[in-house]
Protein backbone atom coordinates (compact mmCIF):
# COMPACT_ATOMS: atom_id res chain seq x y z
CA UNK A 1 0.00 0.00 0.00
CA UNK A 2 1.23 3.48 -0.80
CA UNK A 3 0.58 6.15 1.84
CA UNK A 4 1.11 9.82 1.02
CA UNK A 5 0.75 12.53 3.67
CA UNK A 6 0.93 16.13 2.54
CA UNK A 7 0.13 19.25 4.54
CA UNK A 8 0.96 22.94 4.56
CA UNK A 9 2.26 24.62 7.72
CA UNK A 10 2.04 28.20 6.41
CA UNK A 11 -0.90 29.37 8.52
CA UNK A 12 -1.65 30.76 11.98
CA UNK A 13 -2.31 27.35 13.59
CA UNK A 14 1.40 26.51 13.26
CA UNK A 15 2.80 29.85 14.44
CA UNK A 16 2.52 29.54 18.23
CA UNK A 17 3.40 25.89 18.69
CA UNK A 18 4.75 24.40 15.49
CA UNK A 19 5.64 20.98 16.92
CA UNK A 20 2.30 20.57 18.68
CA UNK A 21 0.38 21.45 15.51
CA UNK A 22 2.47 19.03 13.43
CA UNK A 23 1.93 16.31 16.03
CA UNK A 24 -1.84 16.83 15.96
CA UNK A 25 -1.85 16.73 12.16
CA UNK A 26 0.15 13.51 12.09
CA UNK A 27 -2.24 12.06 14.66
CA UNK A 28 -5.12 12.76 12.27
CA UNK A 29 -3.18 11.03 9.50
CA UNK A 30 -2.54 8.04 11.79
CA UNK A 31 -6.27 7.66 12.43
CA UNK A 32 -6.95 7.59 8.68
CA UNK A 33 -4.29 4.94 8.15
CA UNK A 34 -5.48 2.78 11.06
CA UNK A 35 -9.05 2.99 9.78
CA UNK A 36 -8.03 1.94 6.27
CA UNK A 37 -9.02 -1.30 4.62
CA UNK A 38 -6.86 -4.34 5.10
CA UNK A 39 -3.94 -3.98 2.65
CA UNK A 40 -4.72 -7.45 1.28
CA UNK A 41 -8.34 -6.58 0.49
CA UNK A 42 -9.89 -5.24 -2.69
CA UNK A 43 -8.11 -2.36 -4.48
CA UNK A 44 -8.72 0.99 -2.85
CA UNK A 45 -7.76 4.59 -3.45
CA UNK A 46 -8.82 6.80 -0.56
CA UNK A 47 -8.13 10.49 -0.06
CA UNK A 48 -8.96 12.21 3.25
CA UNK A 49 -8.60 15.86 4.19
CA UNK A 50 -6.44 17.03 7.08
CA UNK A 51 -7.52 20.10 9.05
CA UNK A 52 -5.73 22.39 11.48
CA UNK A 53 -7.04 23.20 14.97
CA UNK A 54 -9.07 26.07 13.48
CA UNK A 55 -10.84 23.74 11.06
CA UNK A 56 -9.00 24.95 7.96
CA UNK A 57 -8.05 22.42 5.30
CA UNK A 58 -4.28 22.06 5.30
CA UNK A 59 -3.57 18.82 3.48
CA UNK A 60 -4.48 15.26 2.60
CA UNK A 61 -3.73 11.65 3.37
CA UNK A 62 -3.89 9.37 0.35
CA UNK A 63 -3.99 5.58 0.57
CA UNK A 64 -3.57 3.49 -2.55
CA UNK A 65 -3.22 -0.28 -2.80
CA UNK A 66 -4.10 -0.55 -6.46
CA UNK A 67 -1.61 -2.38 -8.64
Secondary structure, DSSP 4 states (H G I P E B T S, - for coil): -EEEEEE---SGGGTS-HHHHHHHHHHHHHHHHHTSPPTTSS--EEEEEEE-TTS-EEEEEEEE---
